[in-house]
Amino acid sequence: MSKTESIYALNLRNGLLIDFVLSIILIVTLQFYLFRGLHFQFMDVFYLCLLLVPAYLYFYKEHQSILRRFTDYYTTGNSGHPKRHIIKFLALKFCFLGIVFAIADPVFGEEETLVPLKKGDIMVCLDLSSSMDVKDIENASRLESGRNLLKSLVNKLSGQRIGLCIFAQNAIVQLPLTRDYEQFKLMVSDANTNHFSNQGTNVGGALMKAMLSFEKKKAAHSILLITDGEDHEASLNTIVDSLSLSNIKLLSIAVGTESGGPILRSDKKSMRLDAAGNIILSKVDLSLVKRLSEQTKGPWFHITETYPNPDPILTEINLASMGYSRDLKFKVEQRVFHVPLFIALLAFFVYTLIPFRINNK
């Protein structure tokens, strides 16, 4: 073996030794942080490290090729080329490893974050009288439209508690105030006009049940009434006065069209007929929600869509919640993917700085 070949082989051994030492340092450091809580979200990404095996084979083959092609050009004083080749390989290797570690999404330690929650309670009063089954809204029933509105609304809440009161002739609290929005949506989906055998639209009883559901604490209280306004009871004045005195905001929503539609029997197939054999039509009664709005100074809405836009209602709820908010502290895991990504960028920068070829003069 010539002197140049010996120097080249020595450089290769030294390069592999440096690679081995750096790999051991990486493994020890990784084990140290794994014992202290480091973990990765996507462990399967590390299978990409198997690509290093053909990379090493290619590296060795490339060195043999360089040794054969350039032996005549290297002398004892000019042995920089193999060193550059080795350094560039190591830089590429750690650039690749850094990218793999970053993609694996490492998580280490915890950090506190503040999540603002609005202190507001919303009690929904949902009319389940038989007239809510009338399909006068784009071939959908009034109840379906009301359910769609509530599901869209709850998806946009920001920490307020919400509950559900269902009513016809009687009223019951189906779900107390909660922040379990999925449970609320489940209850709304299950709500139907078969809940009550005694039919009617006792709005006053529903409002009283909702009002008694609120706790006596500093928070914005709102009642969301969804009804078609038909067959309502006449004894509302006392309850409306109580709402005003309790500083409870009432949002009245009338659902249905003024042209109306036929009322179905309990079998949900045949239509109800009057004594003369004529089809009984049910039309939305806007006078109720207008009167409630005037007496309580609250907004009223008229819904005639299958999928109503909840934003105007949400705006009113948020206005009621202004001044009532608090911050909840949560500890969340800290993602540190930027650390291996920085190492990868640094290694790539080293790779680009070192030229592969040198000029021989």
Secondary structure as the mmCIF struct_conf table of DSSP 4:
data_model
#
loop_
_struct_conf.conf_type_id
_struct_conf.id
_struct_conf.beg_label_comp_id
_struct_conf.beg_label_asym_id
_struct_conf.beg_label_seq_id
_struct_conf.end_label_comp_id
_struct_conf.end_label_asym_id
_struct_conf.end_label_seq_id
HELX_RH_AL_P HELX_RH_AL_P1 LYS A 3 PHE A 35
TURN_TY1_P TURN_TY1_P1 ARG A 36 GLY A 37
STRN STRN1 HIS A 39 PHE A 40
BEND BEND1 GLN A 41 GLN A 41
HELX_RH_3T_P HELX_RH_3T_P1 MET A 43 LEU A 51
HELX_RH_AL_P HELX_RH_AL_P2 LEU A 52 PHE A 70
HELX_RH_3T_P HELX_RH_3T_P2 THR A 71 TYR A 73
TURN_TY1_P TURN_TY1_P2 THR A 76 GLY A 77
HELX_RH_AL_P HELX_RH_AL_P3 GLY A 80 ILE A 103
TURN_TY1_P TURN_TY1_P3 ALA A 104 ALA A 104
STRN STRN2 PRO A 106 LYS A 118
STRN STRN3 GLY A 120 ASP A 127
BEND BEND2 SER A 129 SER A 129
HELX_RH_3T_P HELX_RH_3T_P3 SER A 130 ASP A 133
STRN STRN4 ILE A 137 ILE A 137
TURN_TY1_P TURN_TY1_P4 GLU A 138 ASN A 139
STRN STRN5 ALA A 140 ALA A 140
HELX_RH_AL_P HELX_RH_AL_P4 ARG A 142 VAL A 154
TURN_TY1_P TURN_TY1_P5 ASN A 155 LYS A 156
BEND BEND3 SER A 158 GLY A 159
STRN STRN6 ARG A 161 PHE A 167
BEND BEND4 ALA A 168 ASN A 170
STRN STRN7 ALA A 171 THR A 178
BEND BEND5 ARG A 179 ARG A 179
HELX_RH_AL_P HELX_RH_AL_P5 TYR A 181 ASP A 190
HELX_RH_3T_P HELX_RH_3T_P4 THR A 193 HIS A 195
BEND BEND6 SER A 197 ASN A 198
STRN STRN8 THR A 201 THR A 201
HELX_RH_AL_P HELX_RH_AL_P6 VAL A 203 SER A 213
BEND BEND7 PHE A 214 PHE A 214
BEND BEND8 LYS A 216 ALA A 219
STRN STRN9 ALA A 220 THR A 227
TURN_TY1_P TURN_TY1_P6 GLU A 230 ASP A 231
STRN STRN10 HIS A 232 HIS A 232
BEND BEND9 ALA A 234 ALA A 234
HELX_RH_AL_P HELX_RH_AL_P7 ASN A 237 LEU A 245
TURN_TY1_P TURN_TY1_P7 SER A 246 ASN A 247
STRN STRN11 LYS A 249 VAL A 255
BEND BEND10 GLY A 256 GLY A 256
BEND BEND11 GLU A 258 SER A 259
STRN STRN12 GLY A 261 PRO A 262
HELX_LH_PP_P HELX_LH_PP_P1 ILE A 263 ILE A 263
STRN STRN13 LEU A 264 LEU A 264
TURN_TY1_P TURN_TY1_P8 SER A 266 ASP A 267
BEND BEND12 LYS A 268 SER A 270
STRN STRN14 MET A 271 MET A 271
HELX_LH_PP_P HELX_LH_PP_P2 ARG A 272 ARG A 272
STRN STRN15 LEU A 273 LEU A 273
TURN_TY1_P TURN_TY1_P9 ALA A 275 ALA A 276
BEND BEND13 GLY A 277 GLY A 277
HELX_LH_PP_P HELX_LH_PP_P3 ASN A 278 ASN A 278
STRN STRN16 ILE A 279 ILE A 279
HELX_LH_PP_P HELX_LH_PP_P4 ILE A 280 ILE A 280
STRN STRN17 LEU A 281 SER A 282
HELX_RH_AL_P HELX_RH_AL_P8 LEU A 286 THR A 296
TURN_TY1_P TURN_TY1_P10 LYS A 297 LYS A 297
STRN STRN18 TRP A 300 ILE A 303
BEND BEND14 GLU A 305 TYR A 307
HELX_RH_AL_P HELX_RH_AL_P9 ASP A 311 SER A 321
TURN_TY1_P TURN_TY1_P11 MET A 322 GLY A 323
STRN STRN19 SER A 325 ARG A 335
TURN_TY1_P TURN_TY1_P12 PHE A 337 PHE A 337
HELX_RH_AL_P HELX_RH_AL_P10 HIS A 338 LEU A 353
BEND BEND15 ILE A 354 ILE A 354
BEND BEND16 PHE A 356 PHE A 356
#
